[in-house]
């Protein structure tokens, strides 16, 4: 596999400057056009304003790209022939010269291969509801259990089984900390209703943990920095609970299973909250990108 690192990202890495990895699935599959391109450019600018270099990641014509030029962002945002690629899909995409947007698992793997330590995203995947029946859990978890990368996120998607996901992360040895909170955030919500054992309050404290990970050499596992969406920007919790319950019933009634469940539920939430869930999602992503840039800057200055 030929990893193509943009000149800007390569120069920053070689000079020890701050770099933040960004996923591309939100661009290709998570937002309506043409807003998706505007958001992609906005997120990169957020990273730059905070003093770091953005490295949006995708696969184009079978070549993993770490850092996209504007025309490449436009191509991903256009969606024509752009597949959704998880970690397991990367060999197929490379071998068949396919193009695709990378999910959390694929982005984290490619970022780590490029030498990038900090990654910002919205919400992680996790254990799906009714796991005991479906055995369905996201590839994100396994990848984070064997990849040394710091992921700034707003928790896991609230449509998932949050306590089961936290238990799986603990079992896999993945470190989880709340940023400025002792509660695990719930993606659209500031509080999922579940606690975290550790709280970090500054980028420097996050970097201290990253350095301790390296010193202990206890295996390549991720550090999850769970950064809650501000309460004033979260989705109304009562609205969230009501619409999610309806979405789960609709999903069962329509026989939606497997990989189709998550996009169905997220799309249902967008439609039946009049777009409020999408705005909460974007508020969370913006906050995560800004925090990731501050952490990357502190890491580069260590």
C-alpha positions as CSV (number, residue, x, y, z in Angstrom):
1,X,0.0,0.0,0.0
2,X,1.4,3.4,-1.0
3,X,0.5,6.0,1.6
4,X,0.4,9.5,0.0
5,X,1.1,12.2,2.5
6,X,0.5,15.8,1.3
7,X,3.5,18.1,1.2
8,X,2.0,20.3,3.9
9,X,1.4,17.4,6.3
10,X,4.7,15.8,5.6
11,X,6.6,19.1,6.2
12,X,4.7,19.6,9.5
13,X,5.4,16.1,10.7
14,X,9.1,16.3,9.7
15,X,9.4,19.6,11.6
16,X,7.6,18.3,14.7
17,X,4.7,20.7,14.2
18,X,1.1,20.0,15.3
19,X,-1.0,17.9,12.9
20,X,-4.7,16.8,13.4
21,X,-6.2,13.9,11.5
22,X,-9.8,14.3,10.2
23,X,-12.1,11.7,8.9
24,X,-13.9,12.0,5.5
25,X,-17.0,10.0,6.0
26,X,-18.8,13.0,7.5
27,X,-18.0,14.8,4.2
28,X,-19.2,12.1,1.8
29,X,-21.9,10.4,3.7
30,X,-22.8,12.4,6.8
31,X,-24.0,15.8,5.5
32,X,-26.2,17.1,2.7
33,X,-24.6,18.7,-0.4
34,X,-23.4,21.4,-0.8
35,X,-23.1,22.0,2.9
36,X,-20.7,19.1,3.3
37,X,-18.0,20.8,1.4
38,X,-18.4,24.0,3.3
39,X,-18.2,22.1,6.6
40,X,-15.1,20.2,5.4
41,X,-13.3,23.5,4.6
42,X,-14.5,25.1,7.9
43,X,-13.2,22.2,10.0
44,X,-9.8,22.4,8.3
45,X,-9.8,26.2,9.0
46,X,-10.7,25.6,12.6
47,X,-7.5,23.4,12.9
48,X,-5.4,26.1,11.3
49,X,-6.7,28.8,13.5
50,X,-5.7,26.8,16.5
51,X,-2.2,26.6,15.2
52,X,-2.1,23.0,13.7
53,X,-2.1,21.5,10.3
54,X,-5.3,19.5,9.2
55,X,-4.9,16.1,7.6
56,X,-8.2,15.0,6.2
57,X,-7.9,11.4,5.1
58,X,-9.5,9.5,2.3
59,X,-8.7,6.9,-0.4
60,X,-8.6,8.1,-4.0
61,X,-8.1,5.7,-6.9
62,X,-6.7,3.1,-4.6
63,X,-4.2,5.4,-3.0
64,X,-4.7,6.3,0.7
65,X,-4.3,10.1,1.0
66,X,-3.3,11.8,4.2
67,X,-4.0,15.5,3.7
68,X,-6.3,16.5,0.9
69,X,-6.1,19.5,-1.5
70,X,-9.2,21.5,-2.2
71,X,-10.0,19.7,-5.4
72,X,-9.7,16.4,-3.6
73,X,-12.0,17.6,-0.9
74,X,-14.4,18.6,-3.6
75,X,-14.2,15.2,-5.2
76,X,-15.0,13.5,-1.8
77,X,-17.8,15.9,-1.2
78,X,-19.3,15.3,-4.6
79,X,-20.0,11.7,-3.7
80,X,-19.7,10.3,-7.2
81,X,-18.3,6.8,-6.8
82,X,-17.1,7.5,-3.2
83,X,-17.6,4.4,-1.1
84,X,-17.6,4.2,2.7
85,X,-14.4,2.6,3.9
86,X,-13.8,1.0,7.2
87,X,-10.4,-0.6,8.2
88,X,-11.4,-3.9,6.7
89,X,-12.2,-2.3,3.3
90,X,-8.8,-0.7,2.8
91,X,-7.1,-3.7,1.1
92,X,-10.0,-4.0,-1.3
93,X,-10.0,-0.3,-2.1
94,X,-6.3,-0.3,-2.7
95,X,-6.3,-3.5,-4.8
96,X,-9.2,-2.4,-7.0
97,X,-8.2,1.3,-7.3
98,X,-11.5,2.3,-5.6
99,X,-12.2,5.7,-4.0
100,X,-13.8,6.1,-0.6
101,X,-14.3,8.2,2.5
102,X,-12.7,6.8,5.6
103,X,-14.6,6.0,8.8
104,X,-13.1,6.2,12.3
105,X,-11.4,2.9,12.1
106,X,-9.8,3.5,8.6
107,X,-8.8,7.1,9.4
108,X,-7.2,6.1,12.7
109,X,-5.2,3.3,11.0
110,X,-4.0,5.5,8.2
111,X,-3.2,8.5,10.5
112,X,-1.1,6.2,12.7
113,X,0.8,4.8,9.7
114,X,1.6,8.4,8.7
115,X,2.9,9.2,12.2
116,X,-0.1,11.4,13.3
117,X,-0.9,11.1,17.0
118,X,-4.1,13.2,17.3
119,X,-7.4,12.6,15.6
120,X,-10.7,14.5,15.8
121,X,-14.1,13.1,15.0
122,X,-17.7,13.4,16.0
123,X,-18.9,10.2,17.8
124,X,-17.3,6.8,17.9
125,X,-19.0,3.6,16.9
126,X,-19.6,1.0,19.6
127,X,-21.7,-1.9,20.7
128,X,-25.1,-2.0,19.1
129,X,-28.3,-2.4,21.0
130,X,-29.4,-6.0,21.4
131,X,-25.8,-7.1,21.0
132,X,-26.6,-10.5,22.7
133,X,-28.8,-11.3,19.7
134,X,-27.0,-9.6,16.8
135,X,-23.3,-9.7,18.0
136,X,-23.0,-6.4,16.2
137,X,-20.3,-4.0,17.3
138,X,-18.3,-1.4,15.4
139,X,-14.8,-2.1,14.0
140,X,-13.8,1.2,15.7
141,X,-13.4,-0.7,19.0
142,X,-11.0,-3.3,17.9
143,X,-8.9,-0.8,15.9
144,X,-8.6,1.5,19.0
145,X,-7.6,-1.5,21.1
146,X,-4.4,-1.9,18.9
147,X,-3.6,1.6,17.7
148,X,-1.6,4.3,19.6
149,X,-3.6,7.4,18.7
150,X,-5.5,10.0,20.8
151,X,-9.1,10.4,19.6
152,X,-11.0,13.5,20.5
153,X,-14.7,12.7,20.2
154,X,-18.1,13.4,21.7
155,X,-18.5,9.9,23.1
156,X,-20.2,7.2,21.1
157,X,-23.2,7.7,19.0
158,X,-26.3,7.8,21.3
159,X,-28.2,5.3,19.2
160,X,-25.8,2.6,20.5
161,X,-25.6,0.7,23.8
162,X,-23.4,3.1,25.7
163,X,-22.8,1.1,28.9
164,X,-21.9,-2.0,26.9
165,X,-19.5,0.1,24.8
166,X,-17.8,1.5,27.8
167,X,-17.5,-2.1,29.2
168,X,-15.9,-3.3,25.9
169,X,-13.4,-0.4,25.9
170,X,-12.4,-1.3,29.5
171,X,-12.0,-5.0,28.6
172,X,-9.9,-4.1,25.6
173,X,-7.7,-1.8,27.7
174,X,-8.6,1.4,25.9
175,X,-8.1,4.5,28.1
176,X,-11.1,6.8,28.3
177,X,-11.2,10.2,30.0
178,X,-13.8,12.9,30.1
179,X,-12.6,16.4,29.1
180,X,-13.7,18.8,31.8
181,X,-16.3,16.4,33.0
182,X,-16.7,13.2,35.0
183,X,-19.6,12.1,32.8
184,X,-19.4,10.3,29.5
185,X,-20.9,12.5,26.7
186,X,-23.7,11.1,24.5
187,X,-22.8,12.5,21.1
188,X,-25.9,14.8,20.6
189,X,-26.1,15.1,24.4
190,X,-23.6,16.5,26.9
191,X,-24.2,13.6,29.3
192,X,-25.0,10.0,28.2
193,X,-26.0,9.2,31.8
194,X,-22.9,7.2,32.5
195,X,-19.7,8.2,34.5
196,X,-16.1,8.1,33.5
197,X,-13.3,7.2,35.9
198,X,-10.9,9.9,34.8
199,X,-11.2,13.6,34.1
200,X,-8.6,15.7,32.2
201,X,-9.0,19.5,32.2
202,X,-6.2,20.9,30.0
203,X,-4.4,19.9,26.7
204,X,-1.3,19.6,28.8
205,X,-2.9,17.0,31.0
206,X,-3.9,15.0,28.0
207,X,-0.3,15.1,26.7
208,X,1.0,13.9,30.1
209,X,-1.2,10.8,29.7
210,X,0.0,10.3,26.1
211,X,3.6,10.5,27.3
212,X,2.9,8.1,30.1
213,X,1.4,5.7,27.5
214,X,4.7,5.8,25.6
215,X,6.8,5.4,28.7
216,X,4.9,2.4,30.0
217,X,5.1,0.7,26.6
218,X,2.1,-1.5,27.6
219,X,0.8,-2.1,24.1
220,X,-0.5,0.1,21.4
221,X,-3.9,1.2,22.5
222,X,-5.7,4.5,22.0
223,X,-6.6,7.3,24.4
224,X,-10.2,8.5,24.0
225,X,-10.7,12.1,25.1
226,X,-14.5,12.4,25.5
227,X,-15.4,16.1,25.0
228,X,-19.0,16.9,25.6
229,X,-21.0,19.2,23.3
230,X,-21.9,22.4,25.2
231,X,-25.2,22.1,27.0
232,X,-26.6,25.1,25.2
233,X,-25.9,23.4,21.8
234,X,-27.0,19.9,22.6
235,X,-30.1,18.2,21.3
236,X,-33.0,18.6,23.7
237,X,-32.8,15.4,25.8
238,X,-36.5,14.8,25.9
239,X,-36.8,15.2,22.1
240,X,-33.8,12.9,21.7
241,X,-35.3,10.2,23.9
242,X,-38.7,10.4,22.2
243,X,-37.5,10.4,18.6
244,X,-34.9,7.7,19.2
245,X,-37.6,5.4,20.7
246,X,-39.7,6.0,17.5
247,X,-36.6,5.4,15.3
248,X,-35.9,2.1,17.0
249,X,-39.5,0.9,16.5
250,X,-39.4,2.0,12.8
251,X,-36.1,0.2,12.3
252,X,-37.6,-3.0,13.6
253,X,-40.8,-2.6,11.7
254,X,-38.9,-2.1,8.4
255,X,-36.6,-5.0,9.0
256,X,-33.4,-2.9,8.9
257,X,-30.4,-4.9,10.0
258,X,-26.6,-4.9,9.9
259,X,-24.6,-1.9,8.5
260,X,-27.9,-0.2,7.5
261,X,-29.0,0.3,11.1
262,X,-26.8,3.2,12.0
263,X,-27.5,5.4,8.9
264,X,-31.2,4.6,9.2
265,X,-31.4,5.7,12.8
266,X,-29.2,8.8,12.3
267,X,-31.3,9.9,9.2
268,X,-34.5,9.3,11.2
269,X,-33.2,11.6,13.9
270,X,-32.3,14.3,11.5
271,X,-35.7,14.2,9.8
272,X,-37.8,14.0,13.0
273,X,-35.9,16.7,14.9
274,X,-36.2,19.1,12.0
275,X,-32.4,19.0,11.6
276,X,-31.7,19.8,15.3
277,X,-29.7,16.6,15.7
278,X,-27.5,17.5,12.7
279,X,-26.7,20.9,14.3
280,X,-25.8,19.3,17.6
281,X,-23.6,16.9,15.7
282,X,-21.8,19.7,14.0
283,X,-21.4,21.7,17.2
284,X,-19.8,18.6,18.8
285,X,-17.4,18.1,15.8
286,X,-16.3,21.8,15.8
287,X,-15.6,21.6,19.5
288,X,-13.6,18.4,19.1
289,X,-11.6,19.8,16.2
290,X,-10.6,22.8,18.2
291,X,-9.7,20.8,21.2
292,X,-7.7,18.3,19.1
293,X,-5.7,21.1,17.6
294,X,-4.8,22.4,21.1
295,X,-3.8,18.9,22.2
296,X,-1.7,18.4,19.0
297,X,0.0,21.8,19.7
298,X,0.8,20.8,23.3
299,X,2.1,17.5,22.1
300,X,4.4,19.1,19.5
301,X,5.8,21.5,22.2
302,X,6.5,18.7,24.7
